[in-house]
Amino acid sequence: MSVWESLAVFAAGIGAGTINTIVGSGTLITFPVLLATGLPPVTANVSNTLGLVPGSLSGAFGYRRELRGQRARVLRLGAVSAVGGLAGAVLLLTLPSESFDTIVPVLIGLALVLVVLQPRLAAALRKRREAASADGADPDGGPALAGGMLLASAYGGYFGAAQGVLYLGLMGLLLREDLQRINAVKNVIAAIVNGIAAVFFLFVAEFDWTAVLLIAAGSTLGGQIGAKVGRRLPPAVLRGVIVAVGTVAIVQMLLR
C-alpha cells in the first residue's frame, strides 16, 4: 500500500467512524476505498470489520451519558445481536467468494435506499411511536424487536453497510425512547456485533493488517468526532456523501 493509499484509508476510517456514530453506513466509505487499493472483496470486508471495532467502541463511549438507565436493554439486545453477528460472519466465509461479489452490490444498493428514505422513515416511525404509547405496546419492543435485531445483526456480521440504519429503524419503531438514547444503544450493539465478527475473523479469515490498523486509528478518532460535533452536521449533507460513495462502490464492483 502506497503512502497516498494509506492516507486515503486513514481518512476513510475517520469518515466511517464519524458517520457510524451518528447514524451508520460508514462501511460505504471504507469498503470502496479498500477495494481501490487492490484488496479482494472478501479480504476488504474482513479488514474493514476488524478496523471499525475501535471506532464503534469510541462512539459508544462518546454516548455514555445517553446510555444511563439502559443497561438491561443493552444486555438483552446485545446477547441476541451477538448471535446474529456470529451467524453472519460464518455465512460470509461459508459462501463462495463469487457469491459475495454478486450479493454485495445488491446489499449496498438496498443500504443506499434506506439512507435516502431515512427522513420519511423517521417521520413514519414517530407516528408509530405515538400510537404505541396510546395502545400500551411493550416498552422494550418484545419478541418483535429481538427477532428484528437478530436478523439485522446477521446482516451486519456478513456486510455492515447501513447496519446502524437498520438498528435505528427497528428500535425507533418499537421503543418509546428519545432518538439520541436509541442511537447510544445502536452504537453499543454495533460494537458487539462487529467485535464478535472480528474475533471470529481473526482465527479463520484472511485480512490486511495495514488496512486494519489504519481504519482502526481513523475510526477511533471519527467516533469521538461523531459523538461530540457530528450531531450538528446537516443530515442531508451526510446522506449525500454516503450515497455518492456507495454509488462509486457499486460501479467499481460491477466493473471488476
N, C-alpha and C positions, 0 to 999 in steps of 0.2 A: 504494500500500500504506500503510495507516494505521500509527500508532505501535504500537498493540496487535498488529496483524497482523505487523509487523516483529519485535516481541519474541517472538511465538509461533513465527515461522520460525527465529529465532536459537536459541530454546530447543529446538526440534525438531532443529536441527543438532547441538546438544550431545548430546542423547539418541541421535541416529543415530550420531554419531562414537564414542560410548562403546560402544553395542551392537555396532556393526560391528567394533570392535577385539576385543571379547570373543567374539562368535560370528557376527555378520552379521545381516541383516534390518533394518538401520537405515532403509532406504527405506520400510518400512511405517510409520515415524513421520513422516518429512519429506514424503512424497508426498501423503498426505491433507491435511496442513496447507497445502501449496501449492495443492491443489485448493480448499480452503476460502477462500483469498484471491481466488479467481476466475480463476486461470490455467487455460487449456485443458489437457487431459490430456497431450498430446504436449509442449507447452511446459513444463509442470510436470516431466515426466520428464527432459527435456533439461537444464533448470535444476538439477534435483536431482543428476544425474550430474556436471555441472560442479562443483557446490558440494561434493560429497563427496570429490573428489580430494584436497584438502589433508588431510582427515580420515583418509583411507587412508594417506597418507604419514606423518602424525603417528603413527598406530597402528603402522605398520611400524617407525618409528624407536624407538618405545617398547619394541618386542620385539626390539631389535637383539641382545641377548645370546643369545636363543634361535636367532638366525639363524646363529650361528657354525658353520662346517663344512658349511653347506648351499648354498654359492654355486653349485656345478654344478647342483644340483637346481633352484634358483630360476631360473637361466638357461634350463634346458631346459624347465621347465613354463611359465615366463614367455613364452617365444617362442611356444609352442603357444597359450597363453591370449590373447596379443595378437592372433593371427589370428582366434580365435573372437570376441573382443570387438569387433573391427572389423566382422566379418560381422554381428553382432547390431545394431550401430549403423546399418549400411547398411540392414538389414531394417526397422528402426524407421521410417526415413524413406522407404523404398520402398513399404511397405504403406500403404493409405489410412488416414486418422486414425480412420475408423469401425471399422476392424479392431482398432486399438489399444484403442478403447473397449470392444470386445467381449472381446478377449483378456485384458486386464489384470485384471479381476475374477477370471477363472479362474486366472491366474498367482498372484495374491495368495492365493487360496484354497488352491492347492497349496503355496505357501510356508508358510502357516499350519499346514497339516497336517504339513509337515516339522518346523516348530518344536515342535509339540505332541508329535510322535513322537520327538523327538531323544533323550530318555533311553533309550528302548527301542532305538533305532538304535545308540546308543553302546555299549550292552551287547552287542548282536549283533556290532558291529564289533570289540570287544575279543576276543570268542571267535574271530572270523575271523582277527585278527592272530596270536593264539596258534597257530592251525592253520597259518597261513602260515609262521611261524617253524619249525614242525616239518617242513613238506614242502619247504623250500628255495625258496620263491617269490622272485621278483625283488625285491630290497630297495628298488628305486626305482620299483616299480609297473609298469614295462614299457609296452607299447603300450596296455594296457587303461586305465591311468591317464592317458596322454597323450590318448587318444580321449575319455575322460570329461571331462577338463579343457577340451578343445576345445568340446564341446557345452555344458558348464556356463558357459563364458565367452561363448559366443554368446548364451545366455540372459541373462547379466549385461550384455552390451552393449545388449540390447534392453530389459530391465527388471530391475533389480538386486535386487529383494526376495528374501531368503533365498539370495542368491548365495553368501555365506560359508558357510551351512549345507551347500550342495551341495559346496563345496570340502572342508570338514571331513569330510563323509561319504565322499567319494571317497578322499581321502588317508588318512583313518583306516582305511579298508577295505584299502587296497593298499600302505601304507607301514608299515615296522616302526619307528615313531618315537613318542616321547612326545607327548601331545596338545598341550602348550604349544609344542613345536618345530613341530608341524604348524600350529598356529594362527599362528605367526610367518610361515610360508611363505604361509598363506592371506592374511594382511594385505598382503604384497608383491604377490601375484597380483591381489588386488582393486584395488590401486593401479595396477598395469599396465593391467588391463582398463578401469577407469574412466578412466584417463589417455588411453588410445588412443581410446576413445569420445568423450571430452571434446574432444580435438584435432580430431577429425572434425566434431563438432557445432559447434565454433567457426566453421567456414567455411561450413557448409551448413544450419544449423538455426536456428530462432527460439528465443530464451531471454530470461529476465528477469534483467538484471544485478543488480538489488537483491536478488532471491531468491538468486542465485548467491553474492554476497558475504556475505550473512547466514548461509547454510548453511556456506560455507567457513570463516568465523570460528568458528561454533559447533562444527563437526565437528572442526576442528583442536584446539580445547580438549577436546572429547569424546574424541578419540583418545588424548590424554595421560591423561585420567581412566581410560579403559578399560584402558590398559596398566599403570597404577600401582595403582589400587584396585578396578577393576571385577571382578577375579577373586574378590574377597571377597563380592560380592553374591550372594544366593541365586539359583541358576538358575531356580527356579520363579517367582520374582518377575519376572525379565526376560521369561520366556516369557509370563507373564500380561499384561504390558504390551504386548508385541508382538501377541499375539492380540487384545487389546481394540482397539488402534489399527487393526490390519489389518481387523477386522470393521467398524469405522466406515468405513474406506476403501471396502470392498466395497459397503456400503449406500449410501454417498454417490454412488459411481459409477453404481450401478443406478438411483438416483433422479434423476440429472442429465437 
